[in-house]
Amino acid sequence: MTTVPPSTPTPLLEARGITKRYGQVEALRGADFTVYPAEVVALLGDNGAGKSTLVKAITGTILPDQGEVYFEGRPVKMHSPMDARELGIETVFQDLALVPDLDPAGNLLLGREILRSGFLGKLGVLDRKAMHARSAEAFERLGVRIQDVQAKVIGMSGGQRQGVAVARAMVWASKMVLMDEPTAALGVVQAKNINDLILRVKASGVAVVLVSHNMQHVFEVADRIEILRLGKRVATFRKDETTIEEVVSAMTGLTVQGAA
Ligand SMILES: Nc1ncnc2c1ncn2[C@@H]1O[C@H](COP(=O)(O)OP(=O)(O)OP(=O)(O)O)[C@@H](O)[C@H]1O
């Protein structure tokens, strides 16, 4: 187990002592979580450990009962995903949150549509040409291959949809992208594409938080790994200094790991 070395920069995001209850269930019991700038950090834990709840708490999707979130060293309160967006944080949720009847461009630019300009300024009409051009450029830059950018996403394969959702988050995130199970429904080639995307985003200076059960995926792309167990962080590792066995032991609690 590794603690943070002395030369480590100020965390981009730090969650401290987050608690969240759903009735009798304590989903988070004082969870901590740290993300450094431009790193890929995997958030791992067994089913029900609280990973999705923690992701929601640091993206303004739910309000925690207790605890603080610091962003670039300052305390922040996120009341909605819009608050997170304003900080440069984008999220790819398990359900992808795409609009099935829109094409990839419409989904990429959802809430950020480009309007046609008229004599008196912006008209309330979508500039589809500009939207398609902008999206095609974004997909190209990210290496996401979309055969027909004008086809509705409802007719696309799971992997293509995932590509659209991940690209949307990556295009707009200036500081951090969170991905909850990005490769869950993907084949080997598609999972590799997502890995390539993650590494591209990291190279552009944006941090990536990855929630995944896929150990191979995690060990391919993550710089660090943080483990949640029963709603608390129980260990942190540098990927280069650990093994899958050690990580699995920390997740299951079969060996004692010092708290991070
Ligand atoms: N909206 C909710 N209402 C009630 N209980 C919830 C809700 N969301 C999460 N929980 C409970 O909180 C605990 C943590 O759930 P969470 O989904 O955060 O875990 P997870 O680590 O993401 O699990 P998984 O890997 O299975 O997705 C679980 O016991 C879950 O049943």
The ligand as an SDF file (V2000), in Angstrom:
LIG
                    3D

 31 33  0  0  0  0  0  0  0  0999 V2000
  -31.2100    5.2330   -4.3450 N   0  0  0  0  0  0  0  0  0  0  0  0
  -30.9410    4.2950   -3.4380 C   0  0  0  0  0  0  0  0  0  0  0  0
  -31.8820    3.9050   -2.5640 N   0  0  0  0  0  0  0  0  0  0  0  0
  -31.6220    2.9760   -1.6240 C   0  0  0  0  0  0  0  0  0  0  0  0
  -30.4240    2.3540   -1.4670 N   0  0  0  0  0  0  0  0  0  0  0  0
  -29.4500    2.6970   -2.3150 C   0  0  0  0  0  0  0  0  0  0  0  0
  -29.6500    3.6760   -3.3420 C   0  0  0  0  0  0  0  0  0  0  0  0
  -28.4880    3.8180   -4.0240 N   0  0  0  0  0  0  0  0  0  0  0  0
  -27.6090    2.9660   -3.4610 C   0  0  0  0  0  0  0  0  0  0  0  0
  -28.1910    2.2970   -2.4400 N   0  0  0  0  0  0  0  0  0  0  0  0
  -27.5270    1.2970   -1.5970 C   0  0  0  0  0  0  0  0  0  0  0  0
  -26.2920    1.8340   -1.1770 O   0  0  0  0  0  0  0  0  0  0  0  0
  -25.2860    0.8420   -1.1760 C   0  0  0  0  0  0  0  0  0  0  0  0
  -24.1550    1.2850   -2.0910 C   0  0  0  0  0  0  0  0  0  0  0  0
  -24.6190    1.2740   -3.4200 O   0  0  0  0  0  0  0  0  0  0  0  0
  -23.7250    1.7330   -4.6620 P   0  0  0  0  0  0  0  0  0  0  0  0
  -24.5660    1.5740   -5.8790 O   0  0  0  0  0  0  0  0  0  0  0  0
  -23.1340    3.0540   -4.3880 O   0  0  0  0  0  0  0  0  0  0  0  0
  -22.5760    0.6270   -4.6300 O   0  0  0  0  0  0  0  0  0  0  0  0
  -21.5330    0.2310   -5.7700 P   0  0  0  0  0  0  0  0  0  0  0  0
  -20.2330    0.0370   -5.0900 O   0  0  0  0  0  0  0  0  0  0  0  0
  -21.5900    1.2200   -6.8800 O   0  0  0  0  0  0  0  0  0  0  0  0
  -22.1060   -1.1600   -6.2290 O   0  0  0  0  0  0  0  0  0  0  0  0
  -22.0700   -1.9160   -7.6640 P   0  0  0  0  0  0  0  0  0  0  0  0
  -20.6510   -2.2770   -7.9160 O   0  0  0  0  0  0  0  0  0  0  0  0
  -22.9180   -3.1150   -7.4170 O   0  0  0  0  0  0  0  0  0  0  0  0
  -22.6480   -0.9690   -8.6830 O   0  0  0  0  0  0  0  0  0  0  0  0
  -25.9640   -0.4510   -1.6310 C   0  0  0  0  0  0  0  0  0  0  0  0
  -26.3090   -1.1890   -0.4770 O   0  0  0  0  0  0  0  0  0  0  0  0
  -27.1860    0.0230   -2.3550 C   0  0  0  0  0  0  0  0  0  0  0  0
  -28.2250   -0.9130   -2.2900 O   0  0  0  0  0  0  0  0  0  0  0  0
  1  2  1  0
  2  3  1  0
  2  7  2  0
  3  4  2  0
  4  5  1  0
  5  6  2  0
  6  7  1  0
  6 10  1  0
  7  8  1  0
  8  9  2  0
  9 10  1  0
 10 11  1  0
 11 12  1  0
 11 30  1  0
 12 13  1  0
 13 14  1  0
 13 28  1  0
 14 15  1  0
 15 16  1  0
 16 17  2  0
 16 18  1  0
 16 19  1  0
 19 20  1  0
 20 21  2  0
 20 22  1  0
 20 23  1  0
 23 24  1  0
 24 25  2  0
 24 26  1  0
 24 27  1  0
 28 29  1  0
 28 30  1  0
 30 31  1  0
M  END
$$$$
